[in-house]
């Protein structure tokens, strides 16, 4: 008898793909086969997936992008992708299908609903994404990464936390070196796709720090491709030791070595911060659907593990003041790190895997 098959449907951003990768790692270790159903955009984030995961690119689309012609073709692309996914599932029947959100997950979720396969969702954020809103009443279970997450009437969620990758788990609870009069690392992250506002306001905020603090600072700054050169040049002109890249493949290492993280508050970033345990300044993406990034940040703010600054208030002057306040008080920064660690759910991937296996156990024998 062949091993049971899990189909993971995810795509769009690292926020969807990183927890999907974490579940894939656990299910492979449990002896399952794993396929990832995504589109070309989602496939850009698959480099960290284990080689044993079969990557299946399926056509999908969203009304949020493109002109009138592109939007008119969206239903046909989704239908084509759904039919393709359904035929694939008829050839190699999944035991369970798990959707992590993002429009690339639509075809596999739609196909699993048509074929009445065991299926579930994982919602990373404190507000359901659009795709998960559509499917919340059409699946057997909804797992929530952020708690509480408002759900449609009649839908009960299971709080599992947000799965983190093995590379993050390896750094779980890594010892925190409080800031002091020695080299200090700052990690600046705008999510998997960078953030222009962080590239606009953070370099001058750091440059405005007192010289006795600034001389000790090393910066890792994730910036969009189009912003990278000017950000690098700004740091260099102000004598700041900075590594600027469009995407860091070693975020767990950099985060574990950081005295302070300045970041968007995407669900995966929050999960990494709380599993590793680091103080943060969080700047939620103002245009996020349902303001879900503010919801994501609430737990860390309530635990006094993070400072939240809305985009409108995120001036270089305000940020510089907060950076200085945290780095000048080693005891307070350590307390923030401990508070973050207290929120971590390093077992989230295992808990989610248990839920997957419970759905498989309920499936009638074929």
N, C-alpha and C positions, 0 to 999 in steps of 0.2 A: 504494500500500500504506500502510495506516495505521500510525502509530507503535506500537511495542510497549507493552503495558500492564503496569504493576506495581500489584498490589494489596497495600497495607500494612495489616496487621491489628494493632491496638493499642488500648489504653484503660486506664482505671482511674486512673492517676496521671501526673504529669509525667515520672516516671522512665521510663515506657514511651513517652510521647508525644514527648519532646524528641529522642531518637535517631531516632525514626520521622520526625520533621520534617526532621532533618538529611539522612537518606537521600532523602526526597522532593525536597529542594532540589537534591541532586546529580543525581538521575535526570532531573528536569525539564531541567536544564542539558545533559544528555546526549541530549535529544530524545525521552525517553519520556513517555508519559501516566502519570499516577499517580492512583489512587483510595485513599482511606483508609476502611477498614471499622472502625467502632467503635460504641459505644452512646451513649445520651444523656449518661452520666457522662463518658465519654471526650471527647465533643464539646465539653466545657467548656474543653479545652486546645488547641483547634484554631485559636485566633485568630492564632497566629503562622505557621500554614501558608501557603504561597504560594496565591494565589487560583486558580491553575491546578489545584490538587489538588481532585478531586471528593470531597466528604465524604458517605459513605454510612452512615446509622445503621441498624444491624441489631440485632434483639432478642437479648439474652443475659442471663445471670443467674449468681449464685453461691450456693452453700450457706452461705457465711460470713455472710450477712446475712438479716434478717427472721425472722418467726415460722414456725410449723409450716406454715401455709398457703402462705406465700411459698416455703418450701423445697420443698414438694410440687409446686409449679408449675415449679421450675427446669428439670427435664428437658424439659418441653414448650416452654418459652421457648427453650432452646438448640436443640431440634429445629426449631422454627419459624424461628429465625434462620439455622440451617444450610441449611435448604431454600430460604429466601429468597436467601441468598448464592449457593447453587448455581444457581438459576434466573438470577440476575444474571450469573454467570460463563458460563453457556451463551449468554446474549445478547451478552456482550462478553467474549470469552475472554482471561483474563490470560496474559501470557507467563511471569510468575513471581509467586508469592505469598510474602510475608515476614511472619512473625509476630514481634511484639516482646513478647509476654507480656501478662498480664492477662486476666481472663475474657471481656472483649469481643472478644478475638482468636479465641475458640473457633469461632464460626460460619464465618468465612472459612477458617480452617485446616481445619476439618472438611469443608467443601465442596471445598477443593482436594485433599484426600486422597481423597474420594469420586470426584472427576473425574480423578484421577491427573495433576494439573497439577504442573509444577515448583514446588517449595516449600522453604522454609528457615526457620530460626528465628534470632533474635538474642537472646541472653541477656545482659542488662546486668550482673547481679550475680555474685558469686563462688559462688553456690549457685543451681541451677536453680529457677525459680518453678514453682508447681504445674501451670500450663497447659503450660509448656514441658517439664516432666517427662512429661506425657501424650503430647506429640507428638514428643519427641526421636527416637524410633525410627520415626517415621512421616513423616519429611521427608528431603530429599536432602542437606541440609547444616545444621550447627549452628555459628553464628558466636558467639564469646565476647567479651564486652567486658572482663571481668576474668579474669586468668590467674594460676594455673590455676583452672579451674572443673571440679569433679568431674562426670563424665557417666556415663550408664548403660553397662553392658558392651556393647561392640560399636559404640559411637557415638564417632566422632572429631570433635573440635572444631577450629575454625580461630580463632586469636587475631587479631581485627581491631581490638580496642579499642572504646570507646564513642563513636559519632558525636556530634559537638557541632554546634549550630546555627551558621548563618553569622554571627549576631551575636556568638557566642563566638569564632569564628575571626578575626573582625575585631580582637579584643583579644588574640589569641594572643601570648604572650611579651611583653605590655605591660610597659614598664619599671616596676620596683618601687621605690617611695620608702620607704626604711627609716624606721621610727618614730623620732621625736625630739621636741624641744621646739617643736612647731608642730602645726597641726591634723592629726589622725589619724582615719581612718575605720575603723569596725568594722561588718562585715556579719554579721547573725545570721539564719540560715536554718533552718527546720525542714522542708525539703522543700516540694513544691508545695502541701501541705495544712497546713503549719505544724506546730508541736509544742508541746503545753502545757508540758512540762517546761522547755523553753527559756524560755518566758514566765514560768515560776515562779522559775527560779534565776539567769538571766543579768542581769536588771535589778538585783537586789541585789548581784550579783557586781561589776558595773560601778560601782555607787554606792560600793562599799567601796574602790575604788582611791584611791591618794594624790591629794590635791587638785591637786598640780602636774602630774599626769598626766591627771586627770579633766577639767580645764579645757580640754584640747586635743582631747577625744574627741567625735566625731560618730558617732551610731549609726543604722544602717538595720536595722530589726528586723521580720522577717516573722512575724506572729502570726495565729493563727486568729481568725475574726470575733468569737467569743464572748470572746476574751481581749484584743482590741485596745484597748478603752477603759481597762481597768485597767492595762495595760502603758504606754500613753501617759501616763496620769495619774501613774504611779509615776516615770517618767522626768522629767516636768515638775516634780513635787514635789521632786525631788532636783537640779533645775537642770541636767539632762543634755539636750543637744541631740540629739533623736531623731526619726526619721521611722518611724512604725509603720504598716504596711499588711498586709492579708491575703495579698497576692500582688504581687511586684515583676515588672513586665514588662521592666525594664531591668537584670536581674541581671548580665549581662556588664559593663555600665558600672560598676555599684556594686562588683562584685568586683575589677575592674581598678584601681579607686581605693582599695581597702581595704588597710590595713596588716595586718589580721588578719581571718580569717573563722571564725566559730563556727557549726558546722553539724551536722546529721545526716550520715551517711555513705552516702546513697543513691548509686547508680552514676553518675547524671547530675551530681550535685554534685561527686563525685570527679573526673569527666572535666573539668568546667569548671575546677576548681581546678588540675588538672595542665596543662591547655592554656594557661590564663592565667598560672599560676605564682604561687600565693599560699600563705603559711603558714596553718595551720588548727588549731583545736581541734575534734576530732570526737567527737560523742556518739552512738554507734550506737543505733538504735531497738531496745530490748531484746526486743520481741515480734516482730521481723521473722522471717519464716519461715526456719528453718535458721540463724538468726543471721547472715544474709547481709550485714548492714551492717558487722559486725565484719570479715568476710572482705573486703569492699570497701575497708576502711580500712587493711588490712595493708600494702599497698605504700607508702602515704604515711608510715606510721609507721616502716617499715623504712628508708625513705630519709631519716628524720629531718626530714621536711617537715611533720609533724603530731604533735600530742599527742592520744592517745586516752583518753577518760574514760568508763567505763561509767556507765550511768544511776544505779546505786546509789551511785556515788562522786561524782556530779555535784552537789555542794553549792555554795552561793554562795561559801563560804570557799575551797574547792579551786579553783573556776573563777577567782575573783579573783586567786589566787596565780599561776595559769598565765598569765592575761592580763597581769598585771604583769611576770612574768618575760620574756615575749616582747616586750612593748612597751618594756621598759627596756634591751634589748640589740639595737641596730640591726644589728650585724654578724651576730648569731645569727639574727635574723629574716630577713635577706637570704639567709643560707645555707639557711634553710628554704624560702624562695621558689624559690631555684635548684634545690633538691632536688625540689620539686613539679614544676617545669618539666621536669626530666629524665625524669619519668614520663609526660609528655603524649604523646598520639597524635593530633595534629591531622589526620592523614591517614585517620582511622578511617572516615569516611563514604565517602571515595573507595575505600578498600580493600573496604568492604562492597558498594559499587556494582559493583566489579569482579567480586565473587563472584556478585552477581545476574546480571550479564551472562554470566558463564561458564555458569550454569545455563540461561539462555536459549539460548546457543549449542549446548548439548547436546540441546535439545528437537528431536525429529523434525519435519520439515516437515509442516504440516497441509494 
